[in-house]
Amino acid sequence: MSINALAKKLKNGSYASLYLLYGKEKYILEFSQKMIVQAVLDESTADFNLSSYDMEEQTIDAALEDAETLPFMGDHRVVVIQNPYFLTGAKTKSKVEHDLKRLESYLQDPAEQAVVIFVAPYEKLDERKKIVKALKKHGEVIQADKMNVQLQKEWINHAAKEAEVEITDEAAERLIQLQGENLALLISEVNKMALNVGENGVIEPSTVDELISRSLENNVFTMVEHVANRRIDAALRICYDLLKQNEEPIKLMALLARQFRIILQVKQLGSQGFSEKKMASVLSLHPYAVKIAAKQGKSFSEEELKDLLIRAADADFEMKTGQRDKQLSLELFMTGIVKQKQLN
């Protein structure tokens, strides 16, 4: 079930007795759990009717006894079962003994007054187990997988809407480029920018560039972008800023070489008919990193990129052997790219 489908059901007052939330995307697990709890329980009595049990420290018996207890001054109880490792095939150091036969029985006939939420922060469950089959058969399932760029953008747009602002598609892509795959961090940054633009404001790419701190790798992306467009002054400004932050020239050289290597690989795979999604899988990269590399690759021929990698290796050798000042080697490499582009 999707988050949107879950939200629609909860809004219409349709609650399941059993929920299974599983996957590695922590933010979706927490968001889904919070949404269910807020929909089922009245705020004034939530403290009395909400309980949580960690299966690595507490027994499933205790959780089920709680679920079978009548709610206090309300219609439902919510019992959250954290870390149900017995749904997986993984071994655990926990010495807690669980009565899984009782759990199987409960899943077949859950208490009417209870909503039990299994929060399993695992990539995979053991589909061979009876309790997993029963939970998926009788409960509502939310799978919190790591997301592609499109789903990340949907969550970013949802967060912007909740904060009563808009975010452009370009700004959402720029945010993903700068912050990566961590959904919780992406949402946090949207909320920060929403405060800056104010209610009914619009988050533009310039807003992202102004307010979001850049990782070293993303600064390198931007340096390459400037170099590809012959903006050597802008590229060198970033380079000097990084050097002032005590980044090693050898490290910056290695990251530049890595980015040009990625651009070459993406260009070669693209010429073979690979889609960006397939390239991301083959190269073990985030899809947006492939998109950036494909865009940057339009400024270089395959031969130019191969030559750049040779020159990057030469510059790296000069730095490490002391044949030339490290910062000077880095500057000459970058300015050399622009001169090469101008000659071509």
Phi and psi in degrees as a GROMACS rama.xvg file:
@    title "Ramachandran Plot"
@    xaxis  label "Phi"
@    yaxis  label "Psi"
@TYPE xy
-81.7998  163.464  SER-2
-61.7339  -40.3131  ILE-3
-63.1354  -40.6065  ASN-4
-65.8973  -40.2281  ALA-5
-62.4838  -46.5519  LEU-6
-60.13  -40.969  ALA-7
-64.1495  -43.6199  LYS-8
-63.743  -45.157  LYS-9
-64.3963  -38.8284  LEU-10
-62.9419  -32.573  LYS-11
-86.234  6.02419  ASN-12
77.2783  20.6509  GLY-13
-99.8747  107.684  SER-14
-111.726  144.184  TYR-15
-93.641  156.818  ALA-16
-78.5905  -24.4299  SER-17
-133.712  135.469  LEU-18
-129.334  139.028  TYR-19
-119.67  113.967  LEU-20
-110.889  116.313  LEU-21
-143.202  154.577  TYR-22
137.307  175.927  GLY-23
-95.9796  -7.07862  LYS-24
-85.1958  96.7215  GLU-25
-58.4745  -39.3631  LYS-26
-62.1755  -41.9226  TYR-27
-66.3352  -39.1691  ILE-28
-59.0131  -49.0707  LEU-29
-67.4203  -40.2358  GLU-30
-64.5334  -45.4059  PHE-31
-63.6347  -44.7104  SER-32
-60.0568  -47.0382  GLN-33
-61.234  -41.2525  LYS-34
-63.5153  -41.6928  MET-35
-66.0647  -47.5518  ILE-36
-59.6176  -46.162  VAL-37
-66.1062  -32.1554  GLN-38
-76.2142  -34.6813  ALA-39
-84.7093  -40.5908  VAL-40
-101.776  141.2  LEU-41
-73.6505  136.849  ASP-42
-57.6316  -34.9468  GLU-43
-70.5897  -23.2597  SER-44
-118.312  7.67516  THR-45
-60.4439  -37.1026  ALA-46
-61.1983  -28.882  ASP-47
-87.1738  -23.1668  PHE-48
-117.367  12.5797  ASN-49
-120.299  128.554  LEU-50
-142.013  155.656  SER-51
-134.986  139.232  SER-52
-130.376  129.346  TYR-53
-94.4918  115.895  ASP-54
-70.1065  -10.0169  MET-55
-85.0185  -9.71768  GLU-56
-129.313  -22.6326  GLU-57
-127.04  159.896  GLN-58
-87.8204  154.363  THR-59
-66.6584  -28.5863  ILE-60
-56.96  -46.2126  ASP-61
-62.3279  -41.4465  ALA-62
-65.3  -42.6263  ALA-63
-70.0399  -35.3393  LEU-64
-61.7344  -39.1491  GLU-65
-63.8243  -44.0911  ASP-66
-62.6615  -30.5782  ALA-67
-86.8007  -1.80345  GLU-68
-85.9564  138.971  THR-69
-64.3147  143.088  LEU-70
-67.5111  156.867  PRO-71
-99.5293  115.974  PHE-72
53.949  39.6063  MET-73
-163.139  177.668  GLY-74
-93.4509  -23.2506  ASP-75
-138.442  156.739  HIS-76
-112.197  149.92  ARG-77
-121.02  124.86  VAL-78
-117.453  119.867  VAL-79
-100.972  124.473  VAL-80
-107.955  105.428  ILE-81
-90.2549  148.562  GLN-82
50.9158  52.8116  ASN-83
-77.464  74.7157  PRO-84
-62.0781  -20.3005  TYR-85
-70.4337  -4.89891  PHE-86
-85.2478  -7.70478  LEU-87
-111.756  176.867  THR-88
-97.5991  5.57612  GLY-89
-76.356  149.407  ALA-90
-86.5054  153.952  LYS-91
-136.5  155.309  THR-92
-84.8382  -6.40103  LYS-93
-61.5724  137.881  SER-94
-101.108  8.59548  LYS-95
-73.9492  132.562  VAL-96
-99.7733  128.48  GLU-97
-112.005  138.003  HIS-98
-86.8936  86.0444  ASP-99
-72.1996  -22.0881  LEU-100
-64.2545  -40.5687  LYS-101
-65.7047  -38.5759  ARG-102
-63.1436  -42.8379  LEU-103
-57.6614  -43.2655  GLU-104
-63.8663  -41.9575  SER-105
-64.6017  -40.3514  TYR-106
-63.1609  -29.4513  LEU-107
-73.2528  -29.3487  GLN-108
-145.02  73.2371  ASP-109
-69.0938  152.392  PRO-110
-63.6207  136.684  ALA-111
-66.034  -32.6164  GLU-112
-86.5012  0.124577  GLN-113
-117.601  146.286  ALA-114
-117.59  114.358  VAL-115
-105.661  125.444  VAL-116
-113.779  117.094  ILE-117
-92.4993  118.493  PHE-118
-108.829  103.33  VAL-119
-113.71  100.19  ALA-120
-80.8175  53.2558  PRO-121
-123.806  147.086  TYR-122
-67.3073  -39.3487  GLU-123
-134.372  149.931  LYS-124
-109.354  162.286  LEU-125
-86.5542  97.0224  ASP-126
-65.2332  -11.6741  GLU-127
-79.7764  -19.1336  ARG-128
-76.9255  141.215  LYS-129
-60.6675  -39.9039  LYS-130
-67.3158  -33.3877  ILE-131
-68.6839  -45.1782  VAL-132
-61.2527  -43.4803  LYS-133
-67.1843  -40.6262  ALA-134
-65.2528  -40.8431  LEU-135
-71.5738  -29.5036  LYS-136
-75.0445  -42.9621  LYS-137
-99.0877  -10.4781  HIS-138
-115.725  172.084  GLY-139
-91.6895  135.443  GLU-140
-116.285  128.007  VAL-141
-117.058  120.255  ILE-142
-100.893  118.968  GLN-143
-99.6368  72.1805  ALA-144
-79.948  160.769  ASP-145
-61.0834  139.824  LYS-146
-105.633  154.187  MET-147
-79.5771  176.144  ASN-148
-61.4347  -39.9095  VAL-149
-62.2642  -43.4191  GLN-150
-68.2941  -37.2394  LEU-151
-60.3098  -41.7531  GLN-152
-65.3271  -35.4235  LYS-153
-63.7905  -41.918  GLU-154
-67.3016  -38.8018  TRP-155
-62.3688  -43.6863  ILE-156
-64.4646  -37.8252  ASN-157
-64.0115  -43.7852  HIS-158
-63.4475  -39.8161  ALA-159
-63.814  -42.0999  ALA-160
-62.9898  -42.0067  LYS-161
-62.3991  -32.7466  GLU-162
-87.665  4.39226  ALA-163
63.0516  41.1557  GLU-164
-135.461  172.736  VAL-165
-114.144  153.925  GLU-166
-133.552  130.631  ILE-167
-72.6053  158.948  THR-168
-61.6148  -39.2423  ASP-169
-65.3309  -37.6083  GLU-170
-67.9368  -38.4358  ALA-171
-63.3792  -42.845  ALA-172
-65.1558  -40.1928  GLU-173
-63.6029  -39.6268  ARG-174
-63.072  -43.6723  LEU-175
-63.1177  -40.1553  ILE-176
-60.0799  -42.5957  GLN-177
-80.1362  -31.6522  LEU-178
-108.188  -14.0411  GLN-179
83.015  -149.332  GLY-180
-95.8588  -7.8071  GLU-181
-70.3413  104.749  ASN-182
-64.4881  -40.1717  LEU-183
-60.1443  -40.8472  ALA-184
-68.4303  -39.832  LEU-185
-59.9818  -45.7259  LEU-186
-65.4576  -40.6578  ILE-187
-60.2205  -41.9134  SER-188
-68.2192  -36.3547  GLU-189
-60.7515  -44.4797  VAL-190
-63.5778  -37.0703  ASN-191
-65.3861  -43.8993  LYS-192
-69.4433  -31.4923  MET-193
-62.5345  -38.9962  ALA-194
-63.2176  -34.3512  LEU-195
-72.339  -42.9248  ASN-196
-83.486  -18.6668  VAL-197
81.14  166.38  GLY-198
-56.0302  134.335  GLU-199
67.8646  10.7123  ASN-200
-78.3209  173.529  GLY-201
-123.124  127.963  VAL-202
-87.9991  115.366  ILE-203
-103.899  166.928  GLU-204
-53.951  -35.8585  PRO-205
-64.4313  -32.7094  SER-206
-64.0124  -44.2392  THR-207
-61.9744  -47.4006  VAL-208
-62.4349  -33.491  ASP-209
-76.4469  -37.7223  GLU-210
-104.91  -21.0644  LEU-211
-96.9487  126.996  ILE-212
-70.0215  143.655  SER-213
-100.499  141.586  ARG-214
-77.2023  164.634  SER-215
-58.3104  -43.5518  LEU-216
-62.4443  -39.0789  GLU-217
-72.0473  -30.9158  ASN-218
-63.4336  -36.3659  ASN-219
-67.5233  -41.0253  VAL-220
-52.8572  -47.4623  PHE-221
-67.4905  -38.5323  THR-222
-58.6747  -45.1553  MET-223
-63.8508  -39.9819  VAL-224
-59.5679  -44.4052  GLU-225
-64.912  -43.2751  HIS-226
-62.0027  -44.4303  VAL-227
-60.7041  -29.7918  ALA-228
-100.996  17.049  ASN-229
62.6071  26.0629  ARG-230
-96.32  68.5514  ARG-231
-65.3102  -34.8766  ILE-232
-60.9995  -43.849  ASP-233
-66.2422  -39.6866  ALA-234
-64.3639  -42.5472  ALA-235
-69.4559  -31.8822  LEU-236
-60.4757  -44.4757  ARG-237
-63.6848  -42.8515  ILE-238
-58.9705  -46.4027  CYS-239
-67.1913  -36.1657  TYR-240
-61.8014  -42.0143  ASP-241
-66.8942  -38.257  LEU-242
-65.5384  -36.4451  LEU-243
-64.694  -26.4352  LYS-244
-87.2638  14.4275  GLN-245
68.2212  25.9696  ASN-246
-74.7138  136.725  GLU-247
-73.757  131.311  GLU-248
-53.9041  -37.3279  PRO-249
-63.0058  -39.5438  ILE-250
-66.7032  -43.4887  LYS-251
-62.8036  -39.7879  LEU-252
-62.3252  -41.5248  MET-253
-64.8061  -39.9642  ALA-254
-69.5752  -37.4648  LEU-255
-62.9579  -45.1377  LEU-256
-61.8547  -40.6575  ALA-257
-60.9349  -43.5988  ARG-258
-65.8902  -40.3479  GLN-259
-67.9933  -31.5134  PHE-260
-66.9632  -41.383  ARG-261
-63.1822  -43.0045  ILE-262
-59.2281  -43.3435  ILE-263
-63.7763  -45.0911  LEU-264
-62.529  -42.7272  GLN-265
-64.9833  -40.0389  VAL-266
-63.74  -42.4414  LYS-267
-67.3976  -44.033  GLN-268
-66.3419  -37.7437  LEU-269
-62.3855  -38.3762  GLY-270
-67.8874  -17.7185  SER-271
-93.9519  3.07213  GLN-272
91.2303  11.1224  GLY-273
-71.8958  140.153  PHE-274
-77.5845  162.703  SER-275
-61.4957  -36.4311  GLU-276
-64.1758  -43.4428  LYS-277
-67.0662  -40.1787  LYS-278
-61.5233  -41.1982  MET-279
-60.0239  -39.3983  ALA-280
-68.982  -45.0276  SER-281
-64.3015  -41.1303  VAL-282
-92.4864  -0.694869  LEU-283
55.3802  48.607  SER-284
-121.051  158.622  LEU-285
-67.5821  140.065  HIS-286
-53.8078  -33.1426  PRO-287
-71.7971  -31.5261  TYR-288
-63.9997  -36.7733  ALA-289
-66.8266  -41.7667  VAL-290
-60.1047  -43.8129  LYS-291
-63.6764  -45.6511  ILE-292
-62.3509  -39.3069  ALA-293
-63.6552  -40.1536  ALA-294
-66.26  -45.3472  LYS-295
-67.0565  -30.4543  GLN-296
-65.7047  -20.4697  GLY-297
-66.159  -19.4029  LYS-298
-87.9871  -3.89003  SER-299
-133.654  146.076  PHE-300
-84.2831  166.21  SER-301
-63.2611  -38.8988  GLU-302
-65.8434  -38.6882  GLU-303
-63.0845  -40.2861  GLU-304
-67.727  -40.2881  LEU-305
-63.0747  -40.6562  LYS-306
-64.9747  -38.8511  ASP-307
-61.6884  -40.9184  LEU-308
-67.0607  -35.4583  LEU-309
-65.1048  -44.4058  ILE-310
-67.7465  -33.1468  ARG-311
-65.3307  -39.8851  ALA-312
-65.7292  -39.2623  ALA-313
-63.9965  -43.3904  ASP-314
-64.0782  -40.0582  ALA-315
-61.8968  -41.7153  ASP-316
-63.6405  -43.6544  PHE-317
-59.0739  -43.016  GLU-318
-63.1291  -48.1074  MET-319
-74.0996  -23.6077  LYS-320
-99.1543  -1.50373  THR-321
75.0607  16.7049  GLY-322
-70.4801  -23.1835  GLN-323
-150.834  151.213  ARG-324
-54.5204  134.223  ASP-325
-60.9384  -45.2315  LYS-326
-65.0566  -39.6562  GLN-327
-63.9538  -40.5982  LEU-328
-60.1575  -42.1482  SER-329
-64.1181  -46.1865  LEU-330
-61.9194  -44.3836  GLU-331
-64.2256  -37.078  LEU-332
-61.707  -46.8618  PHE-333
-68.6497  -45.7153  MET-334
-67.2563  -30.121  THR-335
-64.864  -34.1848  GLY-336
-63.1008  -46.5006  ILE-337
-64.3949  -42.0857  VAL-338
-63.1437  -39.1782  LYS-339
-62.3429  -42.0512  GLN-340
-64.4633  -38.5023  LYS-341
-67.8066  -37.5134  GLN-342
-68.4799  -32.8452  LEU-343
